[in-house]
Amino acid sequence: MMKSRLSLKNSARAALNSLILTSLLLLLAGCSSSPTVHTYSIENLAQSIQDVSKKEYNLDIKAKLVVDTLWVYMPVEDLLVKSDKPEKYTEKFTIERVESPPEENGDLKFEYMIKTVEEKEKAQEYKYNKSVLEKNNDVWKVLRRVVFSLDRSNTQEPKFYCLLTADIKNGFFMKELFYYLDLKKVSYEYISWGEYQHRVIQDVNVDLRLRGDKDGDYIDYKDITMKEFITEQILHRIKLKFQRPEVGKNADIDKEIIKIIAYTVKTYDFKDFDAVELDNLETKNTIVLNRAALLSKATD
């Protein structure tokens, strides 16, 4: 049973690659301009999202605002289904570990074990359930409406939006986290679809406690800091870089990861760290760069 769940989780991660762009296109299709009437207040934000989702799409979701982070929990069943025509892809790398362990002095730290493997064709056995995907896109439409229709006269709007699509039948969930300015930038074409695809953090995780949990009682709702977002986006970009893959099999893995980190912190003008440490668990190589040295790599 555990092997089956791990296989399902891996298939879900692979399926995310084709899901992201589809979701974005459906989200913004037909939206050539943004609403100009302020409809929603911060005080009633979570309840408004629940009400609109129920009224317009008959979706029973839970929304919760925690300081600057809005959480939306959507319970579904059978998030993934067996594909009748498995999508083929070429594997060049295996990612055995990519994470960011706590750093005592507050700097950025990343550990990874990424191996080059002999190229081989593999099949994506699972795909996203069409009915669940439609519900997911409906919730994104509601979120977009809210982002562009908030009354900001008295307070700051949420900085982060996190949508959790939870398969309460099988016990795993898909997380989608985005920064509010990124959604606005792609809507007004300040950034490309491809860049936005890398900025929206999407991941799938197994949590058997979610089985039967219609209200998201087991979710740790918390305020997400910019540092946490930056860290998660870097991890997300690393996975995309080597899962697709976006580089050739002879790529210098350390150098590619340094470029990812440098680009991300420069993009968001993030300065809440003095140094970054990289531990390559495959080569036993450790690299430490101060902020100035790291940022110089963004233009290499």
N, C-alpha and C positions, 0 to 999 in steps of 0.2 A: 504493500500500500504506500509506504514512504517513497519507494522508487518511482511509483506512478505519479505521486504528487510532485516530486522534483522534476520529472519529465514534463509534467503539465506546466510547471512554473517556468522552465526553460523555454518551452514553446510560446508561453505568453510573452516573455521578454522579446523573443524574435518577432512575434506578431506586432509588437509595438512599432516597429520600424515602418510598417505599411499603414498603421492606424493613424499616426500623428498627422500626416499631411491630409488624409481623407477627412479627419475631424475638423481641421482648420478650414478646408474648403467649404464644408457644409456649414460651419459656424458663421462664416462671413458672406456666404452666398446671398446675393440680393441686398446686401447692406452697403449701399453706396454712400450713405451719410449717417451721422450719429444723431440721436435724439437731442434736442435742445431744451426740452422742458424737464425741469428737475422734478422727478416723480418720487424718489425714494430718499428717506432720511437714514442717517447712520443708526439712530436709536431703534428704528424698526426694520433694519436691514435684513437680519436673519429671518424674521417672521414674514417679511415681504417676499423673499425668495421662496420660502415654503408655500406661501399662498399662491403665487403666480405659477409655480410648477404644478400645483394641484389643480388649479382652475383651468389652465391652458393646455396642460399635457397629461393631466390625471396621474401625476407622479407623487408618491409619498416619500419625501426626502426630509432630512434633518439638517438644519443650518445653525451654525454657532459662530459668533464673532468673539474672538479672544484678542483684545487689544488691537493690533494692526493686522490680524490674520483672520480671514473668513474661511471657515470649514464647511463643506457640504458633503453629507453622507447619503449615498444612494444604494439601498439594498436591492440586489437582483439575484437571479438564479441562472446557473449555467452561463457564466461570462464567456467561456470558451467552449467551442464545439468541434468535433472531429471534422477535418476538412476532406471533402470528397475529391478535391484536386490539390494535393499538397504543393505548396509553393517551393521551388527549388532555390537554393542559394549556395555560394561557395564559402567554405570555412578556411581561413588562413591563420587565424589565431585562436587560442583558447584562453579565456579569462577565468582563472581559478580563484582570484581574489583581487578586489579593488575596494578599498575602504579608507576612511579617515579616522584614525584613533584619536582620542582626546590628547590635546597637547597642553602641558602644564602651564607654559608661559603665554598661552593664547595665540601662538603662531599657527600657521597652516602646516598640516602634516598628512602625507598620503603614503599608504602601503599598497603594493600591487604585485601580483604574480601573473604575468601575461606571457604566454609561450607561443612561439612560431611553430606551426604544425604543417605537415604536408597537405597541400591543397586537395580538398575533396568536396564533392557535391553532397549536400544534405537536403533533407526535406522538412518543411515546416508542417508538422502533423495537425496542428490545431489552428483554428481561426476564430475571430471574434464573432459571437452570436449577433446576427443582424439586428434582432429586436433590441438587444441590450445596447448596441452601438447607436441605434436611433434614440434611445432614452438618454444616453450619454450626451449626444449632440443637442438634445432638447434642453438639458440642464445648462450646457455651455451657452446656448442662446439666451437663457435667462440671466446667466452671469454677465454676459456681454451687455445686455440691456441695463443691468444694474450699474456696471462700471461707468457707462456713459450717461447715466441719468441720476447720479447721486447729487444731493444738495450739499455742496461743500462750503456753504457760507459760514458755518459755525464750527466746523471740525474737519480734520484730515480724513480722507478716505482710506480704507484698508490698503495696505501695501502688497499683501500676498493673498492669493486665493488658492485653496486646496480642495480639489474634488476627489472623493474616495468612492469608487464604484466597487461595492463589496459583494462578492459571490457568497451569500449566506447559506447556500446549499453545500458547496464544496470546501469552503473555508479558506479563501484567499481574496486579495483585493488589488485593484489597480489605483495607484496614486498619480494625480496630475497636479502639479504645483506651478503657478506662474506669478510673475511680478506684474503689477498693474500697468506700469509704463510700457512694458514689452507688448502687451496686448494693444495698447493705443498706437504704438509705433508701427506694428504690422498692419493695423487697420488703416493707417494713413500712409502706408507704404514707405515709411522711413527705414524699415529693415525688410529683408527678403523673407519669403516663406521658409527657405532653408535655414536661415539664421534663427528664425523664431522656433523652428522645429528643435533646434539645439538648446534653446533657452527654456522651453517648457520641460520641466523635469517630469518624466513618466517612468514609473517602475511598477513591478508586480511583486508582491510578497505573500507568503503563506502565513495564515494565522487561524488555526482551527477554532479558536474562541469565537470567531465571527459566524460560525454556523448557527443559524436561527436568530442572529442578532439584527433585528429590524431597526433598532434605534441607535446603533453605534455606541453601545455602552462601554465597549472595550477599547475604544479609540482614545489615544492620549491627545486631547485637544489642547494645544498650547500656542503661544505667540511665537512665530518663526522670525528669527533675527536675520539681518542681511548676511551676517557671517555664515549662518547655517545654510541659507539659500545659495550663497556663493560656493560653499563646500559641496553641497548636493549637486549643483550644476556642473561643477568640475568632474565629479564622479560620473554623472550622466554623460558628459561629453567624452570622457575616456571610454566608456562602454560603447557609445556609438562609433567612435573612431576605430575600434578594433573588432566589433561584432559585425559591422556591415560587410567588409571593412572599408575604411576611407583612405587607407594607406597600403602600399605594397608590402610583401612579405619580408623584404630586406630593410624595412624602416627601422630607425633607431628608436626603440620604445621610450627610453628615458627622454630623449630630445623631443619627441612628439608630445609627451605628457607635460613637459616644461612649457612648451608652446601653448598648450591648452590652458594651463594655469595662468600664464602671463596674459593671454588674450582675455580671459574671463575677468580677472581682477582689474585690468585696464578698461574693459568695456563698462563696468559699473563704477569705475573710479573708487574701488574699494581699497582703503588704507589701514584698516584695523588689524594690522599684523606687521611684524618687523622682518620676519624671515619665513621661508617655506622649506620643509624637509621632505625629501622623497626617498623611500626605502624600496628598492627593487628586490623583492624576496627571491626571485629566480637567480639573479646574478650576485646577490649579497652586496650590491652597490648602494651606498648612501650618498645623496647629494643635498647640500644645504646652500641656499641662495638667500641673500638679504633682499629686501624689497626692490632696491635700485637695480641690483643685478638681474633680478627676475624680470622687471619691466623692460629691461634692455632686450630681452628675448622676444618680446611681443612684436618687434619689427624685424626680427631675423628672417 
